[in-house]
Amino acid sequence: MLAGRDPKSVLDSDGLIGDLRKALAERLLNAEMDVHLANEAEAGVANHRNGSSPKTVLTPEGALELSIPRDRHGRFDPALIAKYRRRFPGFDDKIIALYARGMSTRDIQGHVRELYGIEVSPDLVSAVTDQVIDEVALWQARPLELSYAIVFFDALRVKIRDEGLVRNKAVYLAIGMDASGCKHVLGMWIEQTEGAKFWLRVMNELKSRGTQDILIAVVDGLKGFPEAITAVFPGTVVQTCIVHLIGYSMQFASRKERKPIAAALKPIYRAENAAAAERELQAFDQGIWGRKYPTIAQSWRRNWEAVIPFFVFPQEVRKILYTTNAIESLNASVRKAVRNKGHFPRDQVATKLIWLALRHITQNWKRPPPAWQAAKAQLAIQFGERFVFND
């Protein structure tokens, strides 16, 4: 569909999205005409279609040439583009915005009916939102920065139908922080295969899109992930996500016990160095919570080799690494958008909704976190000439 087209022109008003907007508008106009003629017939009036007339309307993206259907008696006055009006109200954009916020196609159908008095079928809502699929492909293939200071790899689970069965699939997001502290969602991948081959493909994709160096990668401890990262980016420091370790630890406790257990774990990751952290872990293991839940300390020890890189960094950098509020907030917002969906019929539908949610959420990602200024200076000392500002 994109062959022979300049990628930049695809999003122009006269490019692919413009074509889709025109197709959508004309489909809505023809649907309105069907309803109008049905009402005429019900009232005993013999009326029928009588061709169409061209009309140029203005959209936020530019002028759009539409074919407005006509009826024989000239009584058709479409709600979408009323007579003598020249501005297109952007129904497709509104539908996409509602979909991105997690509304189902039937919810959107009811919303559009109540707000605009227009009947929009669930199939039409799907057709409208499908227009973003090509945007997703362009976004996923866009060039990346030469290097990133920190990349957080995180996952959320969604239910997707696959070969007749509904499976829990992992959707992985990579969130990169550049040397200026600005955050970017680098990509999104739905896990197709287990283990190192999948991670290796993801890393090679990042490299093929232009990224040549990642200083620190924060991962959730999955088997084969650190090895895949260092195979493609050999200088990367791979750090197990402290937030995930704490979250895993909380699974063993009741809700009322989680706050005191979290407080008891804090001295481990806030220790001065790795040796002090190991002593704190031993103290936790021998304490009230360690004796009650021995699996907590065991889980930290299993991941200890991927935890201790954290301790070579000063507190300013550590705070960025374990205070992943922006990442957790991103995932929480995406989960909210997918929660009402039950399960998705295929991977592409899940990708479409998650990307729309990401686009909506990240619009406000402008400023670096407050701690970045101090962390930046420390990272520059730690990594020297590898800590570069991308032009």
N, C-alpha and C positions, 0 to 999 in steps of 0.2 A: 504493500500500500504506500510505503514511503519512498519507493525506488524513484530515483531521478529528481527528488525534491531536496532543496536546501533545508537541513534540519531546523534552522532558525525560522524559516518561512512556515513551518508546520503550524506554529501557534499564532500566526498572524490572522487578521480577520479575513483575509482572502486565501488562507492556507487550509489545512485539513480541518482544524477546529471550526473555521468559518464555514466550510462545507457542511460539517455536521450540524452547526447551529442553524444553517439554512434548511437542511433536511428536517431537523426537529420542528422548526417553526411551521414549515409547510405541512408536516404531518399533523401538527396540532390544528392548523387551520382547516385541513380536510376533515379531521375528526369533528370539529365544530360544525362544519357544513353538513356532515352526516346527521348530527343531532338536530340541526335546524330543519332539514328536510323531513326527518322523522316526525318532528313536532308539527310541521305543516300538514303532513299526510294525516296525522291524528286529528287535526282540526278540519279535515275534509278539503284541504286546499291542494290542488294539483300543481306541484312545483317540481323542478328538477335542476340539475347542474347546467350551467351555461358557460363552460370554459373558465378562463381565468384572466386576470389582468396583472401586469407587472406593477410593483410598488417598491420604491427605495425607502428603507427605514434605517434609522440611526441606532447603533448599539454602542456600548462603551468602547468596543474594539474597532469601530468604524462602520461604514455604510454596508448594508446588506440588501441585495436584490431578491425580493420574494415574489412568488406567483400567488396572488390572492384569488381563491375560487369565487365564482359568481353563480347566483341562481337566476332562473328565468325572470322572476318578478322583481329582482333587485332589492329584496328585503333582508338579505344576509348581511349582518353587521357583526363581524367577529369580535369576541371579547379580547383575544390576544392582541390584535392590531385593529383598533376601532377605526371607523371611517374618519378621515381628515387628521389622523394621528400619524406622526412620523418617527416616534421613538419606540423601540422594541424594549419591553420591560424585563427581558433577561430571564425568562422562565427556566431555561435549562440551568443557568447558574444557581438559581434559587433551589432547584431540585437537587443539584449536586451538593450544595451547602447543607441541605437537610440530610442527605444521605451520609455525608461525611460526619455528621453529628450522631450517627447511629440509628436514625429512623429507618424502619423497614419500608419496603416499596409500597405496602398497603397503607402504612401510616402516612406516607407522603401523598398517596392518592387522596386520602381523606383530608389532609391539610390543604392541598391545592384546591380541592372541591369547595371547602369552607371559605378559603381566603379569596379565591378568584372566580368561583362558580364554574370551573372548567373540569370536565371529567377526564382524568388521565389514567390510563390503564397501568397495572403493575408492569406489564411488558414494556410499555413506553418508558416508564421510569428506569427500567433496566437498560433500555436502549440509550437513554440520555446519559446515564452514568458510564455506559461503556465507551463513550467518547474519550474518556481519560486514559484508556488502555495504552494508546500510542504515546501519550504524555509520560506515562509510567516507564515505558520502554526507553524513551529518550533520557529520562531522569536517571534510570538505572545504568545507562551507558555513558553518562556525561563524564568529562574529564575531571579528575580530582587534583588536589594540591600535591606538590612534590613531596611534602612531608607533613606529619601530624605529631604534635607533642604527646597527646594521649588519645587512644582509641578505646572506647568501651564497647565490648561485644555483649549484647544482652538478648534474651529471648522471651517470647510470650507464646503460650499454647492456644491454638484454635482448633475447632472441630471442622474437618473437611472431608467430604465424601471422596473416597478413592477406591476404584474398582468394586463399587457396590457396597462398600463398608465405610462407616464414619470413623475416621481416625483422628487421634490427637496429634497434630503436627506442630513442630516448633517453627516459629517465624523469627528469624534472627535479624537484629538491627545492629548496625555499626554506627556509633556516634563519635565523630572525631572532633578534637579540640586542637585548633591550630596554635601557632606561637603567640597569637594575639589574644588567645583565650576564648575565641568565638567558636560556637558549637555548630556542627553540620551533621545531618544524617547522611552517611556515605552510601548506604545501600540497604536493601532488604532481600532476604533469601528465605524461601520456604524449603525446609529440609526434605530432601528426596531420598538420600541414602545416609546410613549411619556412619559415624566415625571419621577417621582422618581424611579420607578421600573427599568428603564434603567440605571439610575445613580448608583443605589444600586448594580446592577449586575456588573458594571464596577469597583466599589470600592472593591467588594468582590473578583473579579478576580485579582486585584492588590495584595490584601492581600494573596490570595491563592498561588500566585507566589513568596511570600517571604517578601513583604514589610509589616513591622509592625508599622511603624510610618512615618507620613508626618508632618513636622513642620508648613509649610504654604502652603495652596492651593489657587491659583489664578484662579478664574472662571469668566465666562462672564454673571453672573446674572440670569441664567435660573432658573425658578421655580422648587423647589425640589432638586436642586443640592447641596446647602450647607447642607441640612438635611441628604442627602445620604452620604456625606463625613463624617460628624461627627458621623453618626450611626456606621460606620465601623472604623473610626479613631477619637475617641472622643477628643483627645488632639490637633487636628489640628486647626490652626487659618485660617478661610476662609475669603478671601479678594476678593471683586469684582475688576475685572481688570479695572484700571483707563483708560487704552488705549481704552477699549471697551466703557466706559462711554463717553469719549471724542468723539470717532467715532460716537456714537449714537447722541450726541449733534450736530455734524456737519451736520447730515442729514436734520436738519430743516433749514439750511442756504444755501444761494447761494455760489457758488465756491469762488467768490471774498471776501465774508464775513468770510470765514472759518478761515483764518489766524488771523484776529483780535479777533475773538471769542475764538480761542484756547489760545491766549495770555491773554484774560480776564479770562479764566478758570484756568490758571496756578496758581494764588495765592491761590486757594482753596486747591489743592492737595500738594502745597508746604508750606502750613501754618505750624506753629510750633507745634500745637496740634489740637485736634478735636474741641475744643471751638473756637479757632481762625479760623479754616476752616469753621465752621458754620457761623461766622461773615462775612467771605469772600463770602460765598454762598449767604448770604442775600444782601451783597453789589452788587454782580453780578445781582441778581434778580431785584434790584431796579435801576440798571444802564441801559444804552441804549440798550444793547443786551438782557438783561433779560426782559425788557418791550416789546421789539419787538418779542422775542421768549420765552414766559413764560413756554413753555413745557420743555425747557432745565433745568431750575432750578427744575421743578417738577420731572424730571427723576432722578436727583441727590438725591432729597429728598426721593423718593421711594426706592432708594438703599442705603440710608444713613447708616443703621445699618451694612451693609456689606462693607461700605467705611471706617468707623471710626477705625476698627482694624489696618489699615494702619498707623495711627498716633501714635501708641505706639512704633513704631520702629524709630530708628535714621535715619538721612538722608542717610547714607551709604546703609542701607537695603532698604529704600524706593526707592532709585534710581534703584536698581535691580528689584523691584516689578513693577514700572511703566515704566521703559525703557526696554520694551520687544522687542528690535530690532531683536534679534536672532529668536524669535518666529514668529514675523511678517515676517521676511525675509524667514523663512522656509515655512510659508503658501503661501507667494507670489510665491515662486519657485514651490510649488506643484500646485498652481492654474495655473501657466504658462504651466505646463506639461499636465494638464487636459483640458485646454482651447480649444484645437483643436479637442477634441473628440466629441463635441456636447452632446450626452448622451451615457451612458453605457447600454448594453443589460441586465446586471445583476450585483448584488453586487460584485461577485467574480472578475469580470473584472475590476471594479473600484478599488478594493482592490489591485489587481496585479499591476496596473499602479502606484497608489499612493505609494505603498511600494517600487517599483523600484525607483521612484523619491526621496523618503526619503533616500534610501540607497546611491544614488548618492550625494545628498545634504549634508548628515551628515558625509561624508568621511573626511571633513575638520574640523569637530568639535573636537578640541584637547585642546585648552587652555581655561581657565576660563575667564570671562569678566574682564576688568581692575579694576573695582570697587570691585571685589570679596574679595580681601585681607582685605580691611577695613570692608566690610560687614561680613566677616567670624568671625572676632573678636567680633562684636556686636551680632551676632547670638549666639555665644558661651556663652556670658553673659546672653542674653535673655532666652535661652532654657536650659542652664546648661548641665547636663549629657545626655539630649536627643540629643544634637548636637554631633553626633558621626561620626567618619571616618570609613567607611566600609572596612573591610580587603579584 
